[in-house]
Amino acid sequence: MSTALPAFFTAFALVFVAELPDKTTVATLVLTTRYRASAVWTGVTAAFAIQTLVAVVFGSALTLLPGRLVSVAAGVMFGIGAAILLRSGFRSADDSEADAMRAGPPRVPFLRAATASFGVLFAAEWGDASQLATAGLAARYAEPLAVGLGAFTAVACVTALAIGVGTKLRHRIRPHLLQRAAGVVFAGLAAYALGSALLG
C-alpha cells in the first residue's frame, strides 16, 4: 500500500500547525504592511520552496545539526529583527505620514519587494521546527515528493492567511503599532532562543 497520501497529509498537518503561530506569520504580516501582497507572496513562497527542498533532500541529516548552534544563530537573527522593527515602530511620525502609510504600501518595485521578502524568510527559517519536521518525515516515510508537497502546501496556506490578515490590519491600524508588536514578539523569540542555547 502506498504511503504517499499519508505522508502528504501528515506533513501538511504538522507544518501547518507549527507555522501558524510561528515567526513566519509575524514576519509576513509586517512585510505586507511595507510591500504589495503579490510581491510578498512571491518572495516568501520562493524562500519556502527552497527551504522545503533542502529539508527533503537532506532528510533526517538536518536533525543532526548542533541544537545550541542553531539556537544562538536564531537568537541573533531575532534580536536584529527586533531592533529594526522597534526602531521603525517608535520612530516619530506625524498623522499625515501615518495616514499615508495606512493608505497602502509604498510603490516599491516588484522585484525589489519580492527579493526583500525572500531574504527575510530565507534567513529566518533555517533550523526551524517545520524544516526539521519535514526532514524527519522525509526520512520516515521515504516519500520525499509527497512530504515536500505537503510541507510546501502548508506554508503556502499559512503565507496566504498572513498576507490576508496583514492587508486587513494595514487599513485598520497604524503600521508602526504592528511593527512595535512584532518587535516585541521577535525580542521574546530572541530571548527564548538564546536562553535555550545557554541552558541546553
N, CA, C and O of each residue as an XYZ file, in Angstrom:
800
protein
N       0.846     -1.210      0.000
C       0.000      0.000      0.000
C       0.878      1.256      0.000
O       1.833      1.350      0.771
N       0.552      2.216     -0.864
C       1.348      3.433     -0.970
C       1.215      4.289      0.282
O       0.138      4.419      0.863
N       2.344      4.866      0.675
C       2.350      5.758      1.841
C       2.391      7.222      1.416
O       2.548      8.106      2.258
N       2.252      7.486      0.112
C       2.370      8.861     -0.386
C       1.287      9.765      0.193
O       1.571     10.879      0.635
N       0.036      9.280      0.190
C      -1.061     10.118      0.686
C      -0.936     10.396      2.185
O      -1.054     11.549      2.601
N      -0.697      9.355      3.017
C      -0.488      9.639      4.438
C       0.699     10.578      4.676
O       0.654     11.432      5.562
N       1.756     10.413      3.882
C       2.929     11.276      4.027
C       2.570     12.726      3.721
O       2.986     13.641      4.432
N       1.786     12.928      2.650
C       1.378     14.285      2.264
C       0.565     14.942      3.374
O       0.870     16.059      3.790
N      -0.471     14.250      3.855
C      -1.362     14.850      4.850
C      -0.689     15.008      6.214
O      -0.982     15.958      6.941
N       0.206     14.090      6.566
C       0.937     14.223      7.829
C       1.850     15.443      7.775
O       1.909     16.230      8.719
N       2.563     15.589      6.658
C       3.455     16.741      6.501
C       2.655     18.042      6.509
O       3.044     19.016      7.154
N       1.536     18.049      5.787
C       0.704     19.259      5.741
C       0.231     19.642      7.143
O       0.354     20.798      7.547
N      -0.314     18.665      7.888
C      -0.875     18.957      9.208
C       0.196     19.439     10.186
O      -0.002     20.430     10.890
N       1.330     18.739     10.228
C       2.383     19.112     11.178
C       2.965     20.483     10.869
O       3.145     21.304     11.769
N       3.258     20.729      9.604
C       3.876     22.004      9.224
C       2.884     23.156      9.384
O       3.262     24.240      9.828
N       1.621     22.929      9.026
C       0.614     23.987      9.172
C       0.474     24.409     10.629
O       0.454     25.601     10.937
N       0.379     23.428     11.522
C       0.230     23.724     12.956
C       1.486     24.401     13.499
O       1.396     25.299     14.336
N       2.666     23.968     13.021
C       3.918     24.553     13.505
C       4.108     25.984     13.021
O       4.632     26.820     13.757
N       3.688     26.277     11.788
C       3.940     27.585     11.199
C       2.890     28.636     11.541
O       3.190     29.830     11.526
N       1.666     28.215     11.848
C       0.590     29.188     12.046
C       0.901     30.206     13.145
O       0.700     31.401     12.928
N       1.393     29.772     14.335
C       1.714     30.765     15.357
C       3.184     31.168     15.334
O       3.668     31.778     16.287
N       3.896     30.839     14.268
C       5.344     30.986     14.235
C       5.758     32.388     13.812
O       4.929     33.215     13.434
N       7.066     32.634     13.886
C       7.636     33.903     13.440
C       7.353     34.185     11.977
O       7.323     35.339     11.549
N       7.144     33.110     11.204
C       6.822     33.262      9.792
C       5.596     34.143      9.595
O       5.589     35.033      8.745
N       4.560     33.885     10.389
C       3.327     34.657     10.276
C       3.569     36.109     10.624
O       3.085     37.006      9.933
N       4.324     36.352     11.704
C       4.615     37.727     12.125
C       5.420     38.456     11.057
O       5.106     39.592     10.702
N       6.455     37.799     10.547
C       7.292     38.425      9.525
C       6.486     38.743      8.264
O       6.645     39.811      7.673
N       5.633     37.822      7.864
C       4.819     38.039      6.666
C       3.827     39.177      6.879
O       3.599     39.980      5.974
N       3.233     39.248      8.077
C       2.328     40.353      8.397
C       3.034     41.698      8.243
O       2.497     42.628      7.641
N       4.248     41.789      8.796
C       4.991     43.054      8.730
C       5.381     43.373      7.293
O       5.267     44.519      6.859
N       5.837     42.373      6.554
C       6.203     42.601      5.149
C       5.014     43.111      4.345
O       5.179     43.937      3.447
N       3.817     42.622      4.662
C       2.624     43.038      3.928
C       2.276     44.495      4.183
O       1.625     45.123      3.348
N       2.695     45.050      5.322
C       2.448     46.472      5.579
C       3.426     47.352      4.810
O       3.221     48.560      4.693
N       4.487     46.748      4.288
C       5.518     47.521      3.599
C       5.502     47.340      2.083
O       5.851     48.258      1.340
N       5.102     46.169      1.634
C       5.150     45.849      0.211
C       3.808     45.327     -0.289
O       2.931     44.970      0.498
N       3.668     45.289     -1.598
C       2.456     44.740     -2.202
C       2.328     43.255     -1.890
O       3.321     42.532     -1.811
N       1.092     42.820     -1.716
C       0.832     41.426     -1.333
C       1.406     40.443     -2.345
O       1.951     39.410     -1.955
N       1.294     40.744     -3.637
C       1.784     39.815     -4.658
C       3.294     39.630     -4.574
O       3.800     38.527     -4.780
N       4.016     40.713     -4.272
C       5.472     40.624     -4.152
C       5.863     39.830     -2.910
O       6.789     39.019     -2.951
N       5.153     40.066     -1.803
C       5.423     39.319     -0.579
C       5.162     37.833     -0.798
O       5.968     36.987     -0.408
N       4.032     37.525     -1.422
C       3.682     36.123     -1.695
C       4.784     35.443     -2.527
O       5.210     34.332     -2.215
N       5.233     36.122     -3.579
C       6.256     35.546     -4.454
C       7.553     35.287     -3.701
O       8.125     34.202     -3.798
N       8.017     36.279     -2.951
C       9.278     36.134     -2.227
C       9.227     35.087     -1.136
O      10.135     34.267     -1.002
N       8.152     35.121     -0.351
C       8.032     34.199      0.777
C       7.883     32.760      0.300
O       8.541     31.863      0.828
N       7.023     32.528     -0.697
C       6.832     31.157     -1.156
C       8.082     30.612     -1.863
O       8.356     29.414     -1.798
N       8.839     31.488     -2.538
C      10.099     31.047     -3.154
C      11.089     30.612     -2.076
O      11.778     29.603     -2.223
N      11.150     31.386     -0.989
C      12.041     31.024      0.117
C      11.637     29.683      0.713
O      12.486     28.834      0.983
N      10.350     29.501      0.914
C       9.870     28.241      1.483
C      10.095     27.065      0.539
O      10.368     25.953      0.989
N       9.982     27.302     -0.753
C      10.207     26.220     -1.712
C      11.633     25.692     -1.588
O      11.855     24.481     -1.584
N      12.601     26.610     -1.485
C      13.995     26.194     -1.349
C      14.234     25.515     -0.004
O      14.912     24.490      0.071
N      13.666     26.102      1.069
C      13.822     25.506      2.403
C      13.255     24.084      2.429
O      13.862     23.176      2.995
N      12.097     23.905      1.817
C      11.462     22.581      1.793
C      12.298     21.601      0.980
O      12.468     20.451      1.384
N      12.819     22.043     -0.157
C      13.655     21.191     -0.989
C      14.901     20.730     -0.231
O      15.276     19.559     -0.277
N      15.530     21.676      0.463
C      16.726     21.331      1.245
C      16.379     20.306      2.321
O      17.100     19.326      2.511
N      15.265     20.538      3.025
C      14.863     19.621      4.092
C      14.598     18.220      3.555
O      14.995     17.225      4.162
N      13.931     18.156      2.422
C      13.600     16.843      1.851
C      14.851     16.141      1.337
O      15.018     14.939      1.546
N      15.732     16.881      0.667
C      16.942     16.282      0.097
C      17.847     15.722      1.191
O      18.358     14.608      1.076
N      18.036     16.487      2.228
C      18.941     16.033      3.288
C      18.262     15.139      4.318
O      18.927     14.508      5.140
N      16.919     15.089      4.266
C      16.199     14.183      5.154
C      16.533     14.405      6.615
O      16.622     15.541      7.080
N      16.709     13.353      7.307
C      16.925     13.444      8.746
C      18.305     13.984      9.112
O      18.579     14.216     10.290
N      19.186     14.190      8.118
C      20.525     14.707      8.420
C      20.462     16.082      9.073
O      21.326     16.422      9.881
N      19.429     16.893      8.727
C      19.308     18.228      9.329
C      19.096     18.156     10.838
O      19.457     19.079     11.567
N      18.515     17.070     11.293
C      18.271     16.968     12.737
C      19.565     16.733     13.507
O      19.565     16.793     14.736
N      20.665     16.468     12.809
C      21.946     16.240     13.468
C      22.718     17.538     13.706
O      23.763     17.531     14.356
N      22.202     18.651     13.177
C      22.868     19.934     13.439
C      22.891     20.211     14.936
O      21.925     19.905     15.634
N      23.976     20.785     15.438
C      24.047     21.098     16.874
C      22.922     22.040     17.283
O      22.810     23.149     16.761
N      22.096     21.596     18.212
C      20.951     22.396     18.639
C      21.347     23.740     19.221
O      20.654     24.737     19.018
N      22.469     23.770     19.952
C      22.909     25.024     20.574
C      23.315     26.046     19.523
O      23.009     27.231     19.653
N      23.996     25.594     18.493
C      24.417     26.498     17.416
C      23.217     27.094     16.700
O      23.187     28.290     16.410
N      22.229     26.254     16.418
C      21.003     26.720     15.758
C      20.291     27.749     16.635
O      19.800     28.760     16.134
N      20.236     27.489     17.949
C      19.556     28.406     18.869
C      20.252     29.756     18.938
O      19.591     30.795     18.948
N      21.582     29.752     18.985
C      22.331     31.016     19.041
C      22.111     31.820     17.764
O      21.842     33.020     17.816
N      22.228     31.148     16.611
C      22.034     31.841     15.332
C      20.625     32.422     15.233
O      20.445     33.561     14.803
N      19.628     31.631     15.635
C      18.248     32.110     15.589
C      18.054     33.289     16.538
O      17.378     34.263     16.205
N      18.657     33.191     17.728
C      18.539     34.281     18.700
C      19.118     35.581     18.185
O      18.531     36.647     18.367
N      20.273     35.494     17.539
C      20.910     36.697     16.979
C      20.035     37.300     15.877
O      19.841     38.514     15.827
N      19.507     36.439     14.990
C      18.652     36.943     13.906
C      17.396     37.603     14.446
O      16.985     38.660     13.968
N      16.784     36.971     15.455
C      15.590     37.554     16.051
C      15.915     38.884     16.727
O      15.146     39.841     16.642
N      17.070     38.929     17.401
C      17.467     40.166     18.076
C      17.635     41.314     17.100
O      17.180     42.428     17.356
N      18.288     41.040     15.978
C      18.470     42.067     14.946
C      17.114     42.493     14.381
O      16.848     43.680     14.190
N      16.266     41.497     14.119
C      14.928     41.808     13.611
C      14.126     42.650     14.584
O      13.425     43.579     14.184
N      14.236     42.316     15.883
C      13.515     43.081     16.906
C      13.992     44.522     16.942
O      13.185     45.447     17.037
N      15.317     44.718     16.866
C      15.871     46.077     16.897
C      15.378     46.905     15.717
O      15.007     48.068     15.874
N      15.379     46.297     14.537
C      14.928     47.015     13.336
C      13.447     47.373     13.438
O      13.050     48.502     13.150
N      12.636     46.398     13.851
C      11.188     46.633     13.941
C      10.853     47.678     14.999
O      10.031     48.564     14.765
N      11.487     47.574     16.156
C      11.186     48.526     17.231
C      11.664     49.929     16.869
O      11.008     50.918     17.197
N      12.794     50.010     16.202
C      13.289     51.326     15.774
C      12.308     51.983     14.806
O      12.001     53.170     14.924
N      11.815     51.182     13.835
C      10.845     51.716     12.882
C       9.525     52.045     13.563
O       8.893     53.057     13.260
N       9.111     51.173     14.495
C       7.823     51.359     15.157
C       7.765     52.560     16.067
O       6.704     53.163     16.227
N       8.901     52.927     16.678
C       8.910     54.051     17.614
C       9.436     55.331     16.997
O       9.517     56.359     17.669
N       9.789     55.277     15.733
C      10.227     56.498     15.066
C       9.053     57.459     14.995
O       7.950     57.064     14.617
N       9.274     58.689     15.346
C       8.165     59.649     15.362
C       7.677     59.908     13.952
O       8.459     60.085     13.017
N       6.323     59.926     13.825
C       5.697     60.219     12.528
C       4.438     61.021     12.782
O       3.660     60.702     13.681
N       4.239     62.065     11.988
C       3.027     62.859     12.193
C       1.833     62.133     11.599
O       1.990     61.125     10.911
N       0.639     62.646     11.866
C      -0.588     61.972     11.454
C      -0.697     61.835      9.939
O      -1.218     60.838      9.438
N      -0.205     62.837      9.212
C      -0.307     62.751      7.756
C       0.530     61.604      7.214
O       0.113     60.919      6.281
N       1.722     61.386      7.798
C       2.561     60.263      7.379
C       1.900     58.943      7.730
O       1.923     57.999      6.941
N       1.310     58.881      8.918
C       0.644     57.635      9.332
C      -0.541     57.339      8.426
O      -0.770     56.191      8.045
N      -1.297     58.388      8.081
C      -2.440     58.178      7.199
C      -1.987     57.709      5.823
O      -2.628     56.857      5.207
N      -0.878     58.271      5.343
C      -0.357     57.857      4.050
C       0.081     56.399      4.075
O      -0.117     55.664      3.108
N       0.680     55.987      5.196
C       1.104     54.599      5.330
C      -0.094     53.671      5.373
O      -0.065     52.587      4.790
N      -1.162     54.096      6.070
C      -2.361     53.261      6.152
C      -3.020     53.094      4.791
O      -3.700     52.100      4.538
N      -2.814     54.073      3.920
C      -3.457     54.019      2.616
C      -2.932     52.871      1.763
O      -3.602     52.432      0.828
N      -1.751     52.390      2.077
C      -1.217     51.266      1.317
C       0.286     51.256      1.345
O       0.907     52.241      1.747
N       0.889     50.153      0.921
C       2.343     50.062      0.925
C       2.945     50.988     -0.112
O       2.309     51.291     -1.121
N       4.175     51.443      0.130
C       4.808     52.330     -0.834
C       5.034     51.623     -2.160
O       5.053     50.394     -2.226
N       5.205     52.412     -3.218
C       5.388     51.857     -4.561
C       6.827     51.385     -4.742
O       7.624     52.031     -5.423
N       7.142     50.270     -4.134
C       8.456     49.661     -4.283
C       8.393     48.732     -5.491
O       7.403     48.019     -5.659
N       9.424     48.721     -6.337
C       9.408     47.820     -7.495
C       9.170     46.371     -7.061
O       9.652     45.934     -6.016
N       8.415     45.636     -7.885
C       8.022     44.270     -7.544
C       9.228     43.392     -7.225
O       9.237     42.691     -6.213
N      10.237     43.430     -8.076
C      11.403     42.558     -7.885
C      12.133     42.879     -6.585
O      12.574     41.975     -5.876
N      12.259     44.155     -6.277
C      12.934     44.556     -5.046
C      12.152     44.082     -3.819
O      12.740     43.573     -2.865
N      10.830     44.248     -3.847
C       9.991     43.824     -2.725
C      10.006     42.305     -2.568
O      10.080     41.795     -1.450
N       9.937     41.589     -3.677
C       9.962     40.122     -3.633
C      11.304     39.624     -3.109
O      11.357     38.670     -2.334
N      12.384     40.272     -3.533
C      13.722     39.879     -3.071
C      13.882     40.125     -1.577
O      14.449     39.298     -0.864
N      13.381     41.265     -1.106
C      13.455     41.566      0.320
C      12.656     40.551      1.127
O      13.122     40.071      2.161
N      11.464     40.224      0.660
C      10.628     39.238      1.342
C      11.303     37.867      1.357
O      11.286     37.161      2.365
N      11.895     37.506      0.221
C      12.628     36.240      0.131
C      13.747     36.201      1.161
O      13.900     35.218      1.886
N      14.531     37.277      1.223
C      15.684     37.315      2.126
C      15.297     37.181      3.585
O      15.946     36.457      4.340
N      14.237     37.878      3.989
C      13.797     37.831      5.387
C      13.415     36.421      5.787
O      13.875     35.914      6.810
N      12.568     35.782      4.979
C      12.092     34.443      5.338
C      13.156     33.379      5.137
O      13.224     32.414      5.898
N      13.985     33.549      4.119
C      15.028     32.557      3.860
C      16.014     32.501      5.015
O      16.433     31.420      5.429
N      16.388     33.674      5.539
C      17.341     33.719      6.652
C      16.712     33.218      7.946
O      17.367     32.539      8.737
N      15.454     33.549      8.161
C      14.815     33.254      9.447
C      14.421     31.793      9.614
O      14.281     31.323     10.743
N      14.241     31.070      8.523
C      13.668     29.736      8.624
C      14.665     28.591      8.748
O      14.264     27.442      8.935
N      15.963     28.888      8.648
C      16.927     27.798      8.780
C      16.868     27.206     10.177
O      16.896     27.929     11.173
N      16.787     25.886     10.237
C      16.747     25.215     11.539
C      15.408     25.336     12.230
O      15.283     24.986     13.404
N      14.393     25.831     11.514
C      13.060     25.986     12.086
C      12.447     24.611     12.361
O      12.804     23.615     11.732
N      11.519     24.585     13.315
C      10.885     23.318     13.684
C      10.213     22.644     12.501
O      10.274     21.423     12.361
N       9.567     23.441     11.643
C       8.872     22.843     10.500
C       9.855     22.259      9.495
O       9.568     21.239      8.869
N      11.014     22.898      9.335
C      12.007     22.364      8.422
C      12.567     21.042      8.948
O      12.748     20.087      8.193
N      12.834     21.003     10.243
C      13.322     19.763     10.844
C      12.255     18.669     10.788
O      12.570     17.498     10.574
N      10.988     19.058     10.981
C       9.900     18.084     10.892
C       9.797     17.530      9.473
O       9.579     16.334      9.283
N       9.954     18.400      8.482
C       9.908     17.951      7.090
C      11.030     16.958      6.807
O      10.817     15.941      6.147
N      12.224     17.260      7.311
C      13.358     16.357      7.111
C      13.085     15.002      7.765
O      13.338     13.955      7.170
N      12.572     15.034      8.979
C      12.277     13.786      9.675
C      11.214     12.957      8.979
O      11.335     11.735      8.891
N      10.169     13.614      8.481
C       9.100     12.900      7.775
C       9.592     12.310      6.459
O       9.181     11.216      6.073
N      10.476     13.038      5.768
C      11.024     12.521      4.515
C      11.814     11.244      4.766
O      11.759     10.298      3.981
N      12.545     11.234      5.868
C      13.311     10.035      6.215
C      12.389      8.900      6.661
O      12.634      7.737      6.342
N      11.340      9.236      7.393
C      10.455      8.213      7.943
C       9.607      7.537      6.874
O       9.494      6.311      6.853
N       9.018      8.318      6.001
C       8.096      7.766      5.010
C       8.783      7.313      3.720
O       8.213      6.539      2.951
N       9.999      7.791      3.485
C      10.687      7.509      2.215
C       9.820      7.931      1.022
O       9.820      7.284     -0.025
N       9.099      9.006      1.205
C       8.254      9.584      0.152
C       8.587     11.076      0.045
O       7.772     11.921      0.416
N       9.786     11.402     -0.462
C      10.227     12.800     -0.453
C       9.307     13.746     -1.214
O       9.085     14.875     -0.776
N       8.766     13.299     -2.353
C       7.891     14.181     -3.134
C       6.608     14.491     -2.376
O       6.192     15.649     -2.322
N       5.977     13.485     -1.793
C       4.722     13.678     -1.058
C       4.949     14.555      0.171
O       4.160     15.456      0.453
N       6.035     14.284      0.899
C       6.339     15.087      2.085
C       6.638     16.532      1.692
O       6.160     17.469      2.331
N       7.430     16.701      0.639
C       7.769     18.051      0.185
C       6.549     18.838     -0.251
O       6.402     20.011      0.092
N       5.665     18.188     -1.014
C       4.444     18.863     -1.458
C       3.531     19.200     -0.284
O       2.937     20.277     -0.246
N       3.420     18.287      0.668
C       2.583     18.543      1.843
C       3.095     19.709      2.663
O       2.326     20.578      3.074
N       4.413     19.725      2.902
C       5.013     20.801      3.690
C       4.903     22.138      2.972
O       4.577     23.149      3.594
N       5.173     22.155      1.665
C       5.109     23.406      0.916
C       3.677     23.931      0.839
O       3.450     25.134      0.964
N       2.713     23.037      0.636
C       1.306     23.456      0.598
C       0.898     24.088      1.923
O       0.158     25.072      1.951
N       1.384     23.516      3.015
C       1.052     24.052      4.341
C       1.596     25.461      4.526
O       0.869     26.348      4.974
N       2.873     25.682      4.185
C       3.443     27.019      4.379
C       2.852     28.022      3.394
O       2.742     29.209      3.700
N       2.475     27.543      2.214
C       1.818     28.444      1.258
C       0.466     28.908      1.798
O       0.097     30.071      1.634
N      -0.270     28.005      2.438
C      -1.564     28.363      3.035
C      -1.382     29.340      4.191
O      -2.130     30.310      4.316
N      -0.382     29.079      5.037
C      -0.114     29.988      6.162
C       0.280     31.365      5.642
O      -0.153     32.383      6.183
N       1.103     31.399      4.590
C       1.512     32.675      3.999
C       0.307     33.443      3.460
O       0.195     34.652      3.661
N      -0.595     32.736      2.777
C      -1.793     33.388      2.242
C      -2.653     33.965      3.361
O      -3.169     35.076      3.238
N      -2.812     33.211      4.461
C      -3.579     33.710      5.606
C      -2.924     34.944      6.211
O      -3.600     35.924      6.524
N      -1.596     34.894      6.377
C      -0.879     36.023      6.975
C      -0.986     37.265      6.106
O      -1.162     38.371      6.617
N      -0.879     37.085      4.787
C      -0.998     38.230      3.879
C      -2.406     38.808      3.934
O      -2.583     40.026      3.930
N      -3.405     37.935      3.986
C      -4.788     38.414      4.087
C      -5.027     39.208      5.353
O      -5.646     40.271      5.321
N      -4.534     38.688      6.479
C      -4.683     39.388      7.761
C      -3.896     40.689      7.743
O      -4.382     41.720      8.208
N      -2.671     40.642      7.203
C      -1.849     41.847      7.143
C      -2.486     42.941      6.313
O      -2.419     44.116      6.674
N      -3.102     42.569      5.209
C      -3.775     43.552      4.355
C      -4.940     44.202      5.091
O      -5.143     45.412      4.992
N      -5.703     43.402      5.828
C      -6.826     43.938      6.598
C      -6.336     44.864      7.714
O      -6.885     45.945      7.927
N      -5.293     44.420      8.421
C      -4.768     45.219      9.528
C      -4.189     46.534      9.045
O      -4.268     47.547      9.740
N      -3.602     46.519      7.844
C      -2.987     47.730      7.324
C      -4.012     48.851      7.195
O      -3.670     50.025      7.344
N      -5.253     48.501      6.922
C      -6.294     49.516      6.750
C      -7.019     49.841      8.052
O      -7.825     50.770      8.096
N      -6.741     49.089      9.106
C      -7.450     49.300     10.370
C      -6.571     49.907     11.464
O      -7.064     50.653     12.310
N      -5.295     49.597     11.452
C      -4.405     50.148     12.479
C      -3.188     50.766     11.812
O      -2.897     50.497     10.647
N      -2.494     51.584     12.554
C      -1.303     52.213     12.021
C      -0.170     51.193     11.948
O       0.051     50.441     12.897
N       0.550     51.164     10.822
C       1.601     50.167     10.654
C       2.649     50.177     11.755
O       3.184     49.125     12.103
N       2.959     51.376     12.324
C       4.011     51.390     13.339
C       3.584     50.641     14.604
O       4.432     50.142     15.343
N       2.265     50.559     14.858
C       1.805     49.771     16.009
C       2.047     48.284     15.769
O       2.442     47.554     16.678
N       1.805     47.844     14.534
C       2.065     46.449     14.187
C       3.555     46.149     14.258
O       3.958     45.072     14.698
N       4.377     47.109     13.822
C       5.827     46.918     13.889
C       6.306     46.839     15.330
O       7.203     46.056     15.643
N       5.716     47.646     16.213
C       6.081     47.576     17.629
C       5.735     46.212     18.211
O       6.540     45.594     18.908
N       4.521     45.752     17.912
C       4.094     44.446     18.429
C       4.987     43.341     17.894
O       5.386     42.447     18.639
N       5.303     43.397     16.598
C       6.179     42.390     16.012
C       7.574     42.456     16.630
O       8.205     41.424     16.859
N       8.051     43.664     16.897
C       9.362     43.819     17.521
C       9.421     43.180     18.890
O      10.413     42.542     19.242
N       8.353     43.350     19.671
C       8.295     42.735     20.995
C       8.283     41.213     20.875
O       8.961     40.522     21.636
N       7.504     40.686     19.908
C       7.461     39.230     19.690
C       8.837     38.716     19.297
O       9.290     37.695     19.815
N       9.513     39.424     18.372
C      10.842     38.994     17.938
C      11.836     39.040     19.100
O      12.689     38.161     19.224
N      11.727     40.065     19.949
C      12.617     40.148     21.107
C      12.397     38.967     22.049
O      13.349     38.407     22.593
N      11.132     38.598     22.233
C      10.825     37.431     23.058
C      11.385     36.154     22.473
O      11.905     35.309     23.201
N      11.280     36.006     21.147
C      11.832     34.829     20.478
C      13.357     34.801     20.593
O      13.953     33.736     20.754
N      13.985     35.981     20.511
C      15.440     36.047     20.650
C      15.864     35.604     22.046
O      16.812     34.836     22.205
N      15.145     36.102     23.058
C      15.463     35.724     24.439
C      15.274     34.226     24.652
O      16.079     33.574     25.318
N      14.212     33.698     24.084
C      13.931     32.254     24.236
C      15.011     31.413     23.582
O      15.494     30.443     24.167
N      15.395     31.794     22.342
C      16.413     31.031     21.600
C      17.763     31.070     22.302
O      18.434     30.047     22.441
N      18.158     32.278     22.749
C      19.438     32.394     23.434
C      19.414     31.707     24.789
O      20.407     31.122     25.221
N      18.265     31.784     25.455
C      18.125     31.080     26.733
C      18.242     29.574     26.554
O      18.856     28.885     27.368
N      17.645     29.072     25.479
C      17.742     27.633     25.187
C      19.175     27.216     24.923
O      19.611     26.136     25.321
N      19.913     28.109     24.230
C      21.308     27.791     23.938
C      22.154     27.755     25.198
O      23.031     26.902     25.340
N      21.893     28.680     26.111
C      22.666     28.743     27.355
C      22.323     27.618     28.313
O      23.196     27.089     29.001
N      21.043     27.253     28.356
C      20.583     26.231     29.312
C      20.621     24.828     28.723
O      20.572     23.839     29.453
N      20.711     24.746     27.374
C      20.644     23.449     26.716
C      21.881     22.588     26.950
O      21.955     21.465     26.450
